[in-house]
Amino acid sequence: MDASEHDQERRAILIGGAAALVLSQAGRASAQITTYKGNAMAPTLELALTAYVQIGAQEMIGDIPGGQGRIIPITGGDFEGPRLKGAIMPGADWQTVRPDGVTELRAHYGLRIDDGALIQVQNYVLVRTDAPAADGKPAQRTLRGVITFTAPKGAHDWLNKTVFVSTLNEPSDTRAPVVIRAYSAG
């Protein structure tokens, strides 16, 4: 197996293995530890970084397989976490709005760590809006994802060996129009 095939296999395993975790636990700063049959422990979540993302104007692609396509440029920003700090490099968020109302986001961009290291980021997010509640409460929008980092060997190699789930918010904070929180699942 060459390096490219190994990388594709690693991503498939990370995305597939973390999907259930994303749906059930992302968005909480930590999950409770529960013992299951065979002493398997439920994963805990720990905040790895918060990214403040700047974006450009949305462009419509039109009808594509699976729904309506659109792209939103990622123009920059910054991020910080307990072990990482730096700048967001430009990229793009390719989106598909499915007929069932769910939006799939596939963002690809980079991070420049303050020590000079360059990290590739791929973030796959599902956006779902629930129907308004019967008691009149507004519909709730949920944005959860699986994020993978490809880092050089050395100080940041731990990013290659960790499963991450993400939340994405459109905050009222004026620092950035989009805030992504990546949680390591341990």
KOLMIMAR-882414 format. One line per 10 residues: number of its first residue (from 1); their letters; for each residue x, y, z of C-alpha. Coordinates in nm, 3 decimals, always signed. Example, Ala and Ser with C-alpha at 12.3 -4.5 7.8 and 13.67 -1.06 7.14 Angstrom:
BEGIN
1) as) +1.230 -0.450 +0.780 | +1.367 -0.106 +0.714;
This chain:
BEGIN
1) mdasehdqer) +0.000 +0.000 +0.000 | +0.152 +0.333 -0.101 | +0.133 +0.652 +0.109 | -0.168 +0.788 -0.083 | -0.370 +0.470 -0.035 | -0.273 +0.463 +0.334 | -0.389 +0.825 +0.374 | -0.723 +0.749 +0.202 | -0.775 +0.443 +0.423 | -0.692 +0.644 +0.737;
11) railiggaaa) -0.944 +0.913 +0.642 | -1.215 +0.655 +0.568 | -1.159 +0.491 +0.906 | -1.158 +0.824 +1.089 | -1.472 +0.951 +0.917 | -1.660 +0.624 +0.947 | -1.555 +0.558 +1.305 | -1.632 +0.906 +1.429 | -1.974 +0.946 +1.265 | -2.166 +0.798 +1.559;
21) lvlsqagras) -1.962 +1.005 +1.802 | -2.041 +1.322 +1.607 | -2.413 +1.259 +1.616 | -2.427 +1.163 +1.981 | -2.164 +1.369 +2.159 | -2.018 +1.662 +1.963 | -2.088 +2.002 +2.099 | -2.029 +1.912 +2.461 | -1.695 +2.010 +2.608 | -1.661 +1.659 +2.747;
31) aqittykgna) -1.868 +1.343 +2.744 | -1.932 +1.130 +3.047 | -1.735 +0.808 +3.070 | -1.956 +0.502 +3.065 | -1.848 +0.141 +3.103 | -1.993 -0.097 +2.846 | -1.984 -0.473 +2.813 | -1.622 -0.583 +2.775 | -1.493 -0.275 +2.963 | -1.492 -0.059 +2.648;
41) maptlelalt) -1.509 +0.305 +2.750 | -1.715 +0.568 +2.573 | -1.486 +0.837 +2.435 | -1.441 +1.169 +2.609 | -1.412 +1.495 +2.420 | -1.147 +1.757 +2.489 | -1.128 +2.092 +2.314 | -0.825 +2.087 +2.081 | -0.873 +2.423 +1.911 | -1.114 +2.701 +1.827;
51) ayvqigaqem) -1.089 +2.853 +1.479 | -1.222 +3.197 +1.391 | -1.283 +3.174 +1.017 | -1.318 +3.458 +0.768 | -1.520 +3.380 +0.455 | -1.596 +3.535 +0.117 | -1.920 +3.564 -0.077 | -2.112 +3.245 -0.152 | -2.128 +3.137 -0.515 | -2.397 +2.907 -0.652;
61) igdipggqgr) -2.285 +2.609 -0.860 | -2.637 +2.488 -0.942 | -2.781 +2.138 -0.981 | -2.526 +1.870 -0.898 | -2.566 +1.501 -0.811 | -2.728 +1.493 -0.468 | -2.877 +1.843 -0.466 | -2.783 +2.208 -0.513 | -2.413 +2.297 -0.505 | -2.252 +2.608 -0.372;
71) iipitggdfe) -1.905 +2.717 -0.263 | -1.793 +2.959 +0.005 | -1.431 +3.077 -0.007 | -1.235 +3.054 +0.318 | -1.023 +3.368 +0.314 | -0.830 +3.341 +0.642 | -0.865 +3.382 +1.014 | -0.687 +3.256 +1.322 | -0.709 +2.970 +1.570 | -0.595 +2.881 +1.920;
81) gprlkgaimp) -0.594 +2.582 +2.147 | -0.400 +2.433 +2.436 | -0.127 +2.298 +2.204 | -0.171 +2.503 +1.885 | -0.200 +2.864 +1.778 | -0.170 +3.031 +1.440 | -0.336 +3.149 +1.120 | -0.592 +2.994 +0.887 | -0.477 +2.966 +0.527 | -0.721 +3.016 +0.237;
91) gadwqtvrpd) -0.934 +2.731 +0.109 | -1.295 +2.660 +0.028 | -1.612 +2.511 +0.170 | -1.793 +2.306 -0.096 | -2.156 +2.252 -0.003 | -2.442 +2.033 -0.122 | -2.796 +2.119 -0.013 | -2.975 +1.786 -0.030 | -3.343 +1.741 -0.119 | -3.414 +1.637 +0.243;
101) gvtelrahyg) -3.298 +1.980 +0.364 | -2.969 +1.862 +0.512 | -2.659 +2.048 +0.394 | -2.326 +1.869 +0.355 | -2.017 +2.088 +0.398 | -1.676 +1.971 +0.276 | -1.417 +2.228 +0.376 | -1.051 +2.204 +0.274 | -0.800 +2.462 +0.396 | -0.475 +2.493 +0.588;
111) lriddgaliq) -0.337 +2.602 +0.922 | -0.005 +2.778 +0.968 | +0.111 +2.706 +1.323 | +0.305 +2.982 +1.501 | +0.617 +2.761 +1.486 | +0.594 +2.761 +1.103 | +0.444 +2.413 +1.053 | +0.176 +2.379 +0.784 | -0.125 +2.156 +0.854 | -0.383 +2.040 +0.600;
121) vqnyvlvrtd) -0.745 +2.040 +0.725 | -1.047 +1.856 +0.589 | -1.375 +1.911 +0.769 | -1.693 +1.721 +0.677 | -2.002 +1.873 +0.841 | -2.374 +1.794 +0.834 | -2.613 +2.084 +0.888 | -2.963 +1.992 +0.996 | -3.252 +2.220 +1.091 | -3.520 +2.059 +1.303;
131) apaadgkpaq) -3.884 +2.156 +1.266 | -4.012 +2.419 +1.509 | -4.128 +2.271 +1.836 | -4.500 +2.231 +1.907 | -4.467 +2.477 +2.199 | -4.363 +2.753 +1.959 | -3.988 +2.739 +2.022 | -3.791 +2.819 +1.706 | -3.631 +2.549 +1.493 | -3.289 +2.439 +1.612;
141) rtlrgvitft) -2.999 +2.427 +1.368 | -2.735 +2.160 +1.436 | -2.388 +2.163 +1.277 | -2.162 +1.865 +1.357 | -1.863 +1.727 +1.176 | -1.558 +1.507 +1.154 | -1.231 +1.690 +1.104 | -0.898 +1.544 +0.995 | -0.558 +1.706 +1.012 | -0.254 +1.608 +0.809;
151) apkgahdwln) +0.056 +1.731 +0.989 | +0.428 +1.683 +0.933 | +0.606 +1.433 +1.153 | +0.747 +1.584 +1.468 | +0.585 +1.814 +1.723 | +0.241 +1.806 +1.561 | +0.229 +1.438 +1.460 | -0.031 +1.378 +1.733 | -0.285 +1.542 +1.498 | -0.237 +1.251 +1.254;
161) ktvfvstlne) -0.312 +0.997 +1.529 | -0.624 +1.146 +1.686 | -0.993 +1.136 +1.596 | -1.154 +1.481 +1.602 | -1.517 +1.588 +1.593 | -1.620 +1.945 +1.528 | -1.894 +2.193 +1.588 | -1.954 +2.491 +1.365 | -2.135 +2.801 +1.481 | -2.238 +3.124 +1.320;
171) psdtrapvvi) -2.177 +3.340 +1.625 | -2.305 +3.682 +1.716 | -1.939 +3.750 +1.804 | -1.784 +4.006 +1.569 | -1.444 +3.831 +1.569 | -1.541 +3.604 +1.276 | -1.855 +3.500 +1.087 | -1.781 +3.130 +1.146 | -1.638 +2.962 +1.457 | -1.522 +2.599 +1.445;
181) raysag) -1.440 +2.401 +1.756 | -1.241 +2.080 +1.712 | -1.259 +1.824 +1.994 | -1.019 +1.533 +2.029 | -1.196 +1.207 +2.109 | -1.000 +1.011 +2.365;
